[in-house]
């Protein structure tokens, strides 16, 4: 699929409806933009751990993720499992 878009004066583009629908891009999703030669590659970011729900039915916060990482790091440093 190839669709032409226009760059606005603020250097923004609109992702066409067909593309958003095909990739299930929704408001708030994160995209990765990279350059390969003379091409701009835009990918939908996948596997965002903070979007997972705990068994309690709530979102995992960045702070909770960092706390778990810190605890695991201290355990590893102490030689625990």
PDB file of N, CA, C and O in Angstrom:
ATOM      1  N   UNK A   1       0.850  -1.167   0.000  1.00  0.00           N
ATOM      2  CA  UNK A   1       0.000   0.000   0.000  1.00  0.00           C
ATOM      3  C   UNK A   1       0.900   1.236   0.000  1.00  0.00           C
ATOM      4  O   UNK A   1       1.883   1.304   0.738  1.00  0.00           O
ATOM      5  N   UNK A   2       0.558   2.181  -0.816  1.00  0.00           N
ATOM      6  CA  UNK A   2       1.311   3.422  -0.903  1.00  0.00           C
ATOM      7  C   UNK A   2       0.315   4.560  -0.997  1.00  0.00           C
ATOM      8  O   UNK A   2      -0.540   4.571  -1.883  1.00  0.00           O
ATOM      9  N   UNK A   3       0.421   5.521  -0.084  1.00  0.00           N
ATOM     10  CA  UNK A   3      -0.509   6.644  -0.039  1.00  0.00           C
ATOM     11  C   UNK A   3       0.299   7.928   0.084  1.00  0.00           C
ATOM     12  O   UNK A   3       1.249   7.997   0.864  1.00  0.00           O
ATOM     13  N   UNK A   4      -0.075   8.940  -0.683  1.00  0.00           N
ATOM     14  CA  UNK A   4       0.617  10.229  -0.619  1.00  0.00           C
ATOM     15  C   UNK A   4       0.004  11.087   0.487  1.00  0.00           C
ATOM     16  O   UNK A   4      -1.218  11.168   0.613  1.00  0.00           O
ATOM     17  N   UNK A   5       0.864  11.730   1.292  1.00  0.00           N
ATOM     18  CA  UNK A   5       0.414  12.647   2.336  1.00  0.00           C
ATOM     19  C   UNK A   5       1.183  13.951   2.180  1.00  0.00           C
ATOM     20  O   UNK A   5       2.237  13.993   1.545  1.00  0.00           O
ATOM     21  N   UNK A   6       0.645  15.012   2.765  1.00  0.00           N
ATOM     22  CA  UNK A   6       1.279  16.332   2.673  1.00  0.00           C
ATOM     23  C   UNK A   6       1.839  16.713   4.036  1.00  0.00           C
ATOM     24  O   UNK A   6       1.195  16.494   5.061  1.00  0.00           O
ATOM     25  N   UNK A   7       3.042  17.285   4.045  1.00  0.00           N
ATOM     26  CA  UNK A   7       3.664  17.781   5.269  1.00  0.00           C
ATOM     27  C   UNK A   7       3.128  19.191   5.525  1.00  0.00           C
ATOM     28  O   UNK A   7       3.175  20.046   4.641  1.00  0.00           O
ATOM     29  N   UNK A   8       2.620  19.431   6.733  1.00  0.00           N
ATOM     30  CA  UNK A   8       2.086  20.750   7.076  1.00  0.00           C
ATOM     31  C   UNK A   8       3.218  21.704   7.417  1.00  0.00           C
ATOM     32  O   UNK A   8       4.382  21.305   7.468  1.00  0.00           O
ATOM     33  N   UNK A   9       2.873  22.968   7.652  1.00  0.00           N
ATOM     34  CA  UNK A   9       3.912  23.954   7.989  1.00  0.00           C
ATOM     35  C   UNK A   9       4.560  23.654   9.331  1.00  0.00           C
ATOM     36  O   UNK A   9       5.645  24.163   9.612  1.00  0.00           O
ATOM     37  N   UNK A  10       3.917  22.833  10.175  1.00  0.00           N
ATOM     38  CA  UNK A  10       4.504  22.404  11.446  1.00  0.00           C
ATOM     39  C   UNK A  10       5.216  21.062  11.305  1.00  0.00           C
ATOM     40  O   UNK A  10       5.535  20.418  12.305  1.00  0.00           O
ATOM     41  N   UNK A  11       5.467  20.639  10.067  1.00  0.00           N
ATOM     42  CA  UNK A  11       6.157  19.382   9.759  1.00  0.00           C
ATOM     43  C   UNK A  11       5.397  18.165  10.271  1.00  0.00           C
ATOM     44  O   UNK A  11       6.006  17.184  10.698  1.00  0.00           O
ATOM     45  N   UNK A  12       4.074  18.227  10.229  1.00  0.00           N
ATOM     46  CA  UNK A  12       3.239  17.110  10.654  1.00  0.00           C
ATOM     47  C   UNK A  12       2.588  16.481   9.438  1.00  0.00           C
ATOM     48  O   UNK A  12       2.391  17.129   8.410  1.00  0.00           O
ATOM     49  N   UNK A  13       2.253  15.185   9.577  1.00  0.00           N
ATOM     50  CA  UNK A  13       1.491  14.500   8.536  1.00  0.00           C
ATOM     51  C   UNK A  13       0.300  13.815   9.204  1.00  0.00           C
ATOM     52  O   UNK A  13       0.309  13.563  10.409  1.00  0.00           O
ATOM     53  N   UNK A  14      -0.714  13.520   8.411  1.00  0.00           N
ATOM     54  CA  UNK A  14      -1.849  12.746   8.888  1.00  0.00           C
ATOM     55  C   UNK A  14      -1.715  11.337   8.344  1.00  0.00           C
ATOM     56  O   UNK A  14      -1.487  11.146   7.149  1.00  0.00           O
ATOM     57  N   UNK A  15      -1.855  10.357   9.212  1.00  0.00           N
ATOM     58  CA  UNK A  15      -1.814   8.958   8.771  1.00  0.00           C
ATOM     59  C   UNK A  15      -3.170   8.655   8.150  1.00  0.00           C
ATOM     60  O   UNK A  15      -4.196   8.766   8.821  1.00  0.00           O
ATOM     61  N   UNK A  16      -3.187   8.275   6.879  1.00  0.00           N
ATOM     62  CA  UNK A  16      -4.462   8.033   6.201  1.00  0.00           C
ATOM     63  C   UNK A  16      -5.308   6.958   6.889  1.00  0.00           C
ATOM     64  O   UNK A  16      -4.781   6.028   7.500  1.00  0.00           O
ATOM     65  N   UNK A  17      -6.613   7.106   6.776  1.00  0.00           N
ATOM     66  CA  UNK A  17      -7.569   6.198   7.404  1.00  0.00           C
ATOM     67  C   UNK A  17      -7.276   4.738   7.064  1.00  0.00           C
ATOM     68  O   UNK A  17      -7.290   3.876   7.942  1.00  0.00           O
ATOM     69  N   UNK A  18      -7.010   4.465   5.779  1.00  0.00           N
ATOM     70  CA  UNK A  18      -6.779   3.082   5.349  1.00  0.00           C
ATOM     71  C   UNK A  18      -5.587   2.468   6.072  1.00  0.00           C
ATOM     72  O   UNK A  18      -5.620   1.294   6.443  1.00  0.00           O
ATOM     73  N   UNK A  19      -4.536   3.257   6.274  1.00  0.00           N
ATOM     74  CA  UNK A  19      -3.335   2.779   6.959  1.00  0.00           C
ATOM     75  C   UNK A  19      -3.635   2.554   8.439  1.00  0.00           C
ATOM     76  O   UNK A  19      -3.275   1.521   9.003  1.00  0.00           O
ATOM     77  N   UNK A  20      -4.306   3.540   9.071  1.00  0.00           N
ATOM     78  CA  UNK A  20      -4.664   3.397  10.491  1.00  0.00           C
ATOM     79  C   UNK A  20      -5.522   2.166  10.713  1.00  0.00           C
ATOM     80  O   UNK A  20      -5.326   1.439  11.687  1.00  0.00           O
ATOM     81  N   UNK A  21      -6.460   1.929   9.829  1.00  0.00           N
ATOM     82  CA  UNK A  21      -7.352   0.783   9.969  1.00  0.00           C
ATOM     83  C   UNK A  21      -6.591  -0.531   9.780  1.00  0.00           C
ATOM     84  O   UNK A  21      -6.772  -1.474  10.550  1.00  0.00           O
ATOM     85  N   UNK A  22      -5.743  -0.589   8.757  1.00  0.00           N
ATOM     86  CA  UNK A  22      -5.000  -1.829   8.474  1.00  0.00           C
ATOM     87  C   UNK A  22      -4.078  -2.206   9.625  1.00  0.00           C
ATOM     88  O   UNK A  22      -3.934  -3.388   9.938  1.00  0.00           O
ATOM     89  N   UNK A  23      -3.441  -1.199  10.270  1.00  0.00           N
ATOM     90  CA  UNK A  23      -2.496  -1.474  11.352  1.00  0.00           C
ATOM     91  C   UNK A  23      -3.120  -1.328  12.740  1.00  0.00           C
ATOM     92  O   UNK A  23      -2.425  -1.441  13.749  1.00  0.00           O
ATOM     93  N   UNK A  24      -4.419  -1.080  12.791  1.00  0.00           N
ATOM     94  CA  UNK A  24      -5.138  -0.884  14.068  1.00  0.00           C
ATOM     95  C   UNK A  24      -4.484   0.205  14.915  1.00  0.00           C
ATOM     96  O   UNK A  24      -4.297   0.032  16.119  1.00  0.00           O
ATOM     97  N   UNK A  25      -4.139   1.322  14.285  1.00  0.00           N
ATOM     98  CA  UNK A  25      -3.545   2.446  15.005  1.00  0.00           C
ATOM     99  C   UNK A  25      -4.671   3.273  15.603  1.00  0.00           C
ATOM    100  O   UNK A  25      -5.600   3.696  14.915  1.00  0.00           O
ATOM    101  N   UNK A  26      -4.556   3.487  16.908  1.00  0.00           N
ATOM    102  CA  UNK A  26      -5.574   4.251  17.626  1.00  0.00           C
ATOM    103  C   UNK A  26      -4.926   5.452  18.305  1.00  0.00           C
ATOM    104  O   UNK A  26      -3.709   5.488  18.490  1.00  0.00           O
ATOM    105  N   UNK A  27      -5.737   6.424  18.671  1.00  0.00           N
ATOM    106  CA  UNK A  27      -5.241   7.602  19.367  1.00  0.00           C
ATOM    107  C   UNK A  27      -4.499   7.167  20.624  1.00  0.00           C
ATOM    108  O   UNK A  27      -4.998   6.338  21.385  1.00  0.00           O
ATOM    109  N   UNK A  28      -3.320   7.719  20.843  1.00  0.00           N
ATOM    110  CA  UNK A  28      -2.515   7.369  22.008  1.00  0.00           C
ATOM    111  C   UNK A  28      -1.482   6.288  21.736  1.00  0.00           C
ATOM    112  O   UNK A  28      -0.557   6.110  22.530  1.00  0.00           O
ATOM    113  N   UNK A  29      -1.619   5.553  20.620  1.00  0.00           N
ATOM    114  CA  UNK A  29      -0.608   4.553  20.273  1.00  0.00           C
ATOM    115  C   UNK A  29       0.723   5.254  20.010  1.00  0.00           C
ATOM    116  O   UNK A  29       0.758   6.418  19.610  1.00  0.00           O
ATOM    117  N   UNK A  30       1.799   4.537  20.238  1.00  0.00           N
ATOM    118  CA  UNK A  30       3.133   5.073  19.963  1.00  0.00           C
ATOM    119  C   UNK A  30       3.649   4.468  18.666  1.00  0.00           C
ATOM    120  O   UNK A  30       3.427   3.294  18.372  1.00  0.00           O
ATOM    121  N   UNK A  31       4.346   5.302  17.899  1.00  0.00           N
ATOM    122  CA  UNK A  31       4.937   4.873  16.645  1.00  0.00           C
ATOM    123  C   UNK A  31       6.431   5.103  16.709  1.00  0.00           C
ATOM    124  O   UNK A  31       6.900   6.002  17.408  1.00  0.00           O
ATOM    125  N   UNK A  32       7.181   4.290  15.979  1.00  0.00           N
ATOM    126  CA  UNK A  32       8.626   4.434  15.889  1.00  0.00           C
ATOM    127  C   UNK A  32       8.935   4.984  14.503  1.00  0.00           C
ATOM    128  O   UNK A  32       8.470   4.445  13.499  1.00  0.00           O
ATOM    129  N   UNK A  33       9.726   6.067  14.451  1.00  0.00           N
ATOM    130  CA  UNK A  33      10.103   6.686  13.183  1.00  0.00           C
ATOM    131  C   UNK A  33      11.604   6.511  13.019  1.00  0.00           C
ATOM    132  O   UNK A  33      12.379   6.883  13.901  1.00  0.00           O
ATOM    133  N   UNK A  34      12.013   5.943  11.885  1.00  0.00           N
ATOM    134  CA  UNK A  34      13.445   5.785  11.628  1.00  0.00           C
ATOM    135  C   UNK A  34      13.735   6.077  10.160  1.00  0.00           C
ATOM    136  O   UNK A  34      12.844   6.051   9.311  1.00  0.00           O
ATOM    137  N   UNK A  35      14.990   6.352   9.890  1.00  0.00           N
ATOM    138  CA  UNK A  35      15.432   6.675   8.536  1.00  0.00           C
ATOM    139  C   UNK A  35      16.303   5.540   8.032  1.00  0.00           C
ATOM    140  O   UNK A  35      17.229   5.104   8.716  1.00  0.00           O
ATOM    141  N   UNK A  36      16.002   5.066   6.834  1.00  0.00           N
ATOM    142  CA  UNK A  36      16.817   4.048   6.163  1.00  0.00           C
ATOM    143  C   UNK A  36      17.128   4.576   4.774  1.00  0.00           C
ATOM    144  O   UNK A  36      16.281   4.550   3.882  1.00  0.00           O
ATOM    145  N   UNK A  37      18.361   5.059   4.600  1.00  0.00           N
ATOM    146  CA  UNK A  37      18.731   5.676   3.324  1.00  0.00           C
ATOM    147  C   UNK A  37      17.925   6.949   3.128  1.00  0.00           C
ATOM    148  O   UNK A  37      17.996   7.869   3.943  1.00  0.00           O
ATOM    149  N   UNK A  38      17.150   7.001   2.034  1.00  0.00           N
ATOM    150  CA  UNK A  38      16.320   8.180   1.791  1.00  0.00           C
ATOM    151  C   UNK A  38      14.844   7.912   2.114  1.00  0.00           C
ATOM    152  O   UNK A  38      13.956   8.627   1.650  1.00  0.00           O
ATOM    153  N   UNK A  39      14.600   6.871   2.917  1.00  0.00           N
ATOM    154  CA  UNK A  39      13.231   6.498   3.281  1.00  0.00           C
ATOM    155  C   UNK A  39      12.954   6.793   4.744  1.00  0.00           C
ATOM    156  O   UNK A  39      13.830   6.642   5.595  1.00  0.00           O
ATOM    157  N   UNK A  40      11.743   7.210   5.027  1.00  0.00           N
ATOM    158  CA  UNK A  40      11.271   7.363   6.399  1.00  0.00           C
ATOM    159  C   UNK A  40      10.381   6.164   6.686  1.00  0.00           C
ATOM    160  O   UNK A  40       9.394   5.943   5.984  1.00  0.00           O
ATOM    161  N   UNK A  41      10.716   5.393   7.704  1.00  0.00           N
ATOM    162  CA  UNK A  41       9.957   4.206   8.083  1.00  0.00           C
ATOM    163  C   UNK A  41       9.190   4.527   9.365  1.00  0.00           C
ATOM    164  O   UNK A  41       9.781   4.956  10.355  1.00  0.00           O
ATOM    165  N   UNK A  42       7.884   4.319   9.343  1.00  0.00           N
ATOM    166  CA  UNK A  42       7.054   4.539  10.528  1.00  0.00           C
ATOM    167  C   UNK A  42       6.439   3.195  10.893  1.00  0.00           C
ATOM    168  O   UNK A  42       5.730   2.590  10.089  1.00  0.00           O
ATOM    169  N   UNK A  43       6.716   2.728  12.118  1.00  0.00           N
ATOM    170  CA  UNK A  43       6.210   1.436  12.583  1.00  0.00           C
ATOM    171  C   UNK A  43       5.372   1.637  13.825  1.00  0.00           C
ATOM    172  O   UNK A  43       5.634   2.529  14.632  1.00  0.00           O
ATOM    173  N   UNK A  44       4.362   0.801  13.968  1.00  0.00           N
ATOM    174  CA  UNK A  44       3.590   0.801  15.200  1.00  0.00           C
ATOM    175  C   UNK A  44       4.416   0.106  16.268  1.00  0.00           C
ATOM    176  O   UNK A  44       4.929  -0.991  16.050  1.00  0.00           O
ATOM    177  N   UNK A  45       4.544   0.745  17.417  1.00  0.00           N
ATOM    178  CA  UNK A  45       5.292   0.143  18.526  1.00  0.00           C
ATOM    179  C   UNK A  45       4.446  -0.970  19.125  1.00  0.00           C
ATOM    180  O   UNK A  45       3.263  -0.780  19.407  1.00  0.00           O
ATOM    181  N   UNK A  46       5.048  -2.107  19.312  1.00  0.00           N
ATOM    182  CA  UNK A  46       4.327  -3.261  19.875  1.00  0.00           C
ATOM    183  C   UNK A  46       4.974  -3.692  21.178  1.00  0.00           C
ATOM    184  O   UNK A  46       6.139  -3.387  21.433  1.00  0.00           O
ATOM    185  N   UNK A  47       4.214  -4.403  22.002  1.00  0.00           N
ATOM    186  CA  UNK A  47       4.770  -4.997  23.203  1.00  0.00           C
ATOM    187  C   UNK A  47       5.038  -4.018  24.316  1.00  0.00           C
ATOM    188  O   UNK A  47       5.958  -4.229  25.106  1.00  0.00           O
ATOM    189  N   UNK A  48       4.260  -2.944  24.407  1.00  0.00           N
ATOM    190  CA  UNK A  48       4.428  -1.978  25.487  1.00  0.00           C
ATOM    191  C   UNK A  48       3.927  -2.609  26.780  1.00  0.00           C
ATOM    192  O   UNK A  48       2.721  -2.756  26.980  1.00  0.00           O
ATOM    193  N   UNK A  49       4.859  -2.981  27.658  1.00  0.00           N
ATOM    194  CA  UNK A  49       4.509  -3.716  28.875  1.00  0.00           C
ATOM    195  C   UNK A  49       3.553  -2.927  29.766  1.00  0.00           C
ATOM    196  O   UNK A  49       2.760  -3.526  30.493  1.00  0.00           O
ATOM    197  N   UNK A  50       3.611  -1.607  29.724  1.00  0.00           N
ATOM    198  CA  UNK A  50       2.739  -0.817  30.585  1.00  0.00           C
ATOM    199  C   UNK A  50       1.277  -0.893  30.135  1.00  0.00           C
ATOM    200  O   UNK A  50       0.386  -0.442  30.856  1.00  0.00           O
ATOM    201  N   UNK A  51       1.022  -1.461  28.950  1.00  0.00           N
ATOM    202  CA  UNK A  51      -0.364  -1.586  28.498  1.00  0.00           C
ATOM    203  C   UNK A  51      -1.014  -2.877  28.998  1.00  0.00           C
ATOM    204  O   UNK A  51      -2.210  -3.087  28.800  1.00  0.00           O
ATOM    205  N   UNK A  52      -0.229  -3.741  29.643  1.00  0.00           N
ATOM    206  CA  UNK A  52      -0.783  -4.979  30.173  1.00  0.00           C
ATOM    207  C   UNK A  52      -1.589  -4.711  31.446  1.00  0.00           C
ATOM    208  O   UNK A  52      -1.303  -3.759  32.173  1.00  0.00           O
ATOM    209  N   UNK A  53      -2.587  -5.543  31.716  1.00  0.00           N
ATOM    210  CA  UNK A  53      -3.372  -5.417  32.937  1.00  0.00           C
ATOM    211  C   UNK A  53      -2.893  -6.420  33.968  1.00  0.00           C
ATOM    212  O   UNK A  53      -2.557  -7.556  33.633  1.00  0.00           O
ATOM    213  N   UNK A  54      -2.865  -6.000  35.217  1.00  0.00           N
ATOM    214  CA  UNK A  54      -2.600  -6.929  36.307  1.00  0.00           C
ATOM    215  C   UNK A  54      -3.830  -7.791  36.513  1.00  0.00           C
ATOM    216  O   UNK A  54      -4.894  -7.489  35.974  1.00  0.00           O
ATOM    217  N   UNK A  55      -3.701  -8.851  37.279  1.00  0.00           N
ATOM    218  CA  UNK A  55      -4.863  -9.687  37.549  1.00  0.00           C
ATOM    219  C   UNK A  55      -5.926  -8.923  38.327  1.00  0.00           C
ATOM    220  O   UNK A  55      -7.077  -9.354  38.388  1.00  0.00           O
ATOM    221  N   UNK A  56      -5.553  -7.793  38.922  1.00  0.00           N
ATOM    222  CA  UNK A  56      -6.519  -6.965  39.629  1.00  0.00           C
ATOM    223  C   UNK A  56      -7.367  -6.146  38.660  1.00  0.00           C
ATOM    224  O   UNK A  56      -8.320  -5.487  39.075  1.00  0.00           O
ATOM    225  N   UNK A  57      -7.023  -6.184  37.366  1.00  0.00           N
ATOM    226  CA  UNK A  57      -7.788  -5.477  36.368  1.00  0.00           C
ATOM    227  C   UNK A  57      -7.405  -4.017  36.219  1.00  0.00           C
ATOM    228  O   UNK A  57      -8.204  -3.223  35.723  1.00  0.00           O
ATOM    229  N   UNK A  58      -6.203  -3.644  36.636  1.00  0.00           N
ATOM    230  CA  UNK A  58      -5.784  -2.255  36.481  1.00  0.00           C
ATOM    231  C   UNK A  58      -4.487  -2.203  35.688  1.00  0.00           C
ATOM    232  O   UNK A  58      -3.792  -3.210  35.549  1.00  0.00           O
ATOM    233  N   UNK A  59      -4.168  -1.030  35.172  1.00  0.00           N
ATOM    234  CA  UNK A  59      -2.946  -0.848  34.389  1.00  0.00           C
ATOM    235  C   UNK A  59      -1.723  -0.909  35.297  1.00  0.00           C
ATOM    236  O   UNK A  59      -1.781  -0.528  36.466  1.00  0.00           O
ATOM    237  N   UNK A  60      -0.623  -1.391  34.746  1.00  0.00           N
ATOM    238  CA  UNK A  60       0.657  -1.385  35.456  1.00  0.00           C
ATOM    239  C   UNK A  60       1.279  -0.025  35.206  1.00  0.00           C
ATOM    240  O   UNK A  60       1.397   0.401  34.056  1.00  0.00           O
ATOM    241  N   UNK A  61       1.680   0.662  36.267  1.00  0.00           N
ATOM    242  CA  UNK A  61       2.289   1.985  36.099  1.00  0.00           C
ATOM    243  C   UNK A  61       3.787   1.855  35.858  1.00  0.00           C
ATOM    244  O   UNK A  61       4.394   0.832  36.172  1.00  0.00           O
ATOM    245  N   UNK A  62       4.369   2.908  35.297  1.00  0.00           N
ATOM    246  CA  UNK A  62       5.824   2.934  35.097  1.00  0.00           C
ATOM    247  C   UNK A  62       6.542   2.804  36.437  1.00  0.00           C
ATOM    248  O   UNK A  62       7.577   2.144  36.527  1.00  0.00           O
ATOM    249  N   UNK A  63       6.001   3.425  37.463  1.00  0.00           N
ATOM    250  CA  UNK A  63       6.616   3.361  38.797  1.00  0.00           C
ATOM    251  C   UNK A  63       6.635   1.923  39.321  1.00  0.00           C
ATOM    252  O   UNK A  63       7.634   1.487  39.893  1.00  0.00           O
ATOM    253  N   UNK A  64       5.546   1.192  39.131  1.00  0.00           N
ATOM    254  CA  UNK A  64       5.501  -0.205  39.575  1.00  0.00           C
ATOM    255  C   UNK A  64       6.506  -1.061  38.810  1.00  0.00           C
ATOM    256  O   UNK A  64       7.161  -1.924  39.393  1.00  0.00           O
ATOM    257  N   UNK A  65       6.625  -0.824  37.521  1.00  0.00           N
ATOM    258  CA  UNK A  65       7.592  -1.567  36.709  1.00  0.00           C
ATOM    259  C   UNK A  65       9.008  -1.289  37.203  1.00  0.00           C
ATOM    260  O   UNK A  65       9.807  -2.211  37.369  1.00  0.00           O
ATOM    261  N   UNK A  66       9.314  -0.014  37.438  1.00  0.00           N
ATOM    262  CA  UNK A  66      10.648   0.350  37.934  1.00  0.00           C
ATOM    263  C   UNK A  66      10.919  -0.238  39.305  1.00  0.00           C
ATOM    264  O   UNK A  66      12.038  -0.674  39.573  1.00  0.00           O
ATOM    265  N   UNK A  67       9.906  -0.262  40.195  1.00  0.00           N
ATOM    266  CA  UNK A  67      10.077  -0.864  41.519  1.00  0.00           C
ATOM    267  C   UNK A  67      10.435  -2.344  41.411  1.00  0.00           C
ATOM    268  O   UNK A  67      11.331  -2.815  42.111  1.00  0.00           O
ATOM    269  N   UNK A  68       9.752  -3.072  40.550  1.00  0.00           N
ATOM    270  CA  UNK A  68      10.021  -4.504  40.370  1.00  0.00           C
ATOM    271  C   UNK A  68      11.431  -4.713  39.821  1.00  0.00           C
ATOM    272  O   UNK A  68      12.146  -5.612  40.262  1.00  0.00           O
ATOM    273  N   UNK A  69      11.828  -3.882  38.858  1.00  0.00           N
ATOM    274  CA  UNK A  69      13.176  -3.988  38.293  1.00  0.00           C
ATOM    275  C   UNK A  69      14.231  -3.726  39.358  1.00  0.00           C
ATOM    276  O   UNK A  69      15.237  -4.432  39.426  1.00  0.00           O
ATOM    277  N   UNK A  70      14.004  -2.714  40.189  1.00  0.00           N
ATOM    278  CA  UNK A  70      14.952  -2.391  41.259  1.00  0.00           C
ATOM    279  C   UNK A  70      15.057  -3.513  42.280  1.00  0.00           C
ATOM    280  O   UNK A  70      16.159  -3.859  42.706  1.00  0.00           O
ATOM    281  N   UNK A  71      13.936  -4.078  42.675  1.00  0.00           N
ATOM    282  CA  UNK A  71      13.946  -5.188  43.639  1.00  0.00           C
ATOM    283  C   UNK A  71      14.691  -6.381  43.044  1.00  0.00           C
ATOM    284  O   UNK A  71      15.512  -7.005  43.716  1.00  0.00           O
ATOM    285  N   UNK A  72      14.401  -6.695  41.778  1.00  0.00           N
ATOM    286  CA  UNK A  72      15.077  -7.826  41.121  1.00  0.00           C
ATOM    287  C   UNK A  72      16.583  -7.572  41.043  1.00  0.00           C
ATOM    288  O   UNK A  72      17.382  -8.485  41.251  1.00  0.00           O
ATOM    289  N   UNK A  73      16.964  -6.338  40.745  1.00  0.00           N
ATOM    290  CA  UNK A  73      18.389  -5.999  40.672  1.00  0.00           C
ATOM    291  C   UNK A  73      19.088  -6.187  42.006  1.00  0.00           C
ATOM    292  O   UNK A  73      20.210  -6.691  42.055  1.00  0.00           O
ATOM    293  N   UNK A  74      18.430  -5.785  43.089  1.00  0.00           N
ATOM    294  CA  UNK A  74      19.025  -5.957  44.418  1.00  0.00           C
ATOM    295  C   UNK A  74      19.132  -7.436  44.766  1.00  0.00           C
ATOM    296  O   UNK A  74      20.123  -7.863  45.359  1.00  0.00           O
ATOM    297  N   UNK A  75      18.120  -8.221  44.400  1.00  0.00           N
ATOM    298  CA  UNK A  75      18.159  -9.665  44.659  1.00  0.00           C
ATOM    299  C   UNK A  75      19.308 -10.325  43.906  1.00  0.00           C
ATOM    300  O   UNK A  75      20.019 -11.170  44.451  1.00  0.00           O
ATOM    301  N   UNK A  76      19.477  -9.936  42.665  1.00  0.00           N
ATOM    302  CA  UNK A  76      20.559 -10.503  41.857  1.00  0.00           C
ATOM    303  C   UNK A  76      21.917 -10.115  42.445  1.00  0.00           C
ATOM    304  O   UNK A  76      22.829 -10.939  42.514  1.00  0.00           O
ATOM    305  N   UNK A  77      22.043  -8.863  42.865  1.00  0.00           N
ATOM    306  CA  UNK A  77      23.306  -8.391  43.457  1.00  0.00           C
ATOM    307  C   UNK A  77      23.638  -9.147  44.756  1.00  0.00           C
ATOM    308  O   UNK A  77      24.808  -9.369  45.068  1.00  0.00           O
ATOM    309  N   UNK A  78      22.604  -9.535  45.503  1.00  0.00           N
ATOM    310  CA  UNK A  78      22.818 -10.284  46.745  1.00  0.00           C
ATOM    311  C   UNK A  78      23.052 -11.761  46.486  1.00  0.00           C
ATOM    312  O   UNK A  78      23.408 -12.512  47.394  1.00  0.00           O
ATOM    313  N   UNK A  79      22.846 -12.177  45.229  1.00  0.00           N
ATOM    314  CA  UNK A  79      23.038 -13.585  44.895  1.00  0.00           C
ATOM    315  C   UNK A  79      21.794 -14.417  45.114  1.00  0.00           C
ATOM    316  O   UNK A  79      21.855 -15.646  45.089  1.00  0.00           O
ATOM    317  N   UNK A  80      20.662 -13.759  45.329  1.00  0.00           N
ATOM    318  CA  UNK A  80      19.395 -14.479  45.530  1.00  0.00           C
ATOM    319  C   UNK A  80      18.739 -14.793  44.213  1.00  0.00           C
ATOM    320  O   UNK A  80      19.209 -14.382  43.152  1.00  0.00           O
ATOM    321  N   UNK A  81      17.644 -15.527  44.290  1.00  0.00           N
ATOM    322  CA  UNK A  81      16.931 -15.855  43.061  1.00  0.00           C
ATOM    323  C   UNK A  81      15.542 -15.283  43.069  1.00  0.00           C
ATOM    324  O   UNK A  81      14.794 -15.462  42.108  1.00  0.00           O
TER     325      UNK A  81
END
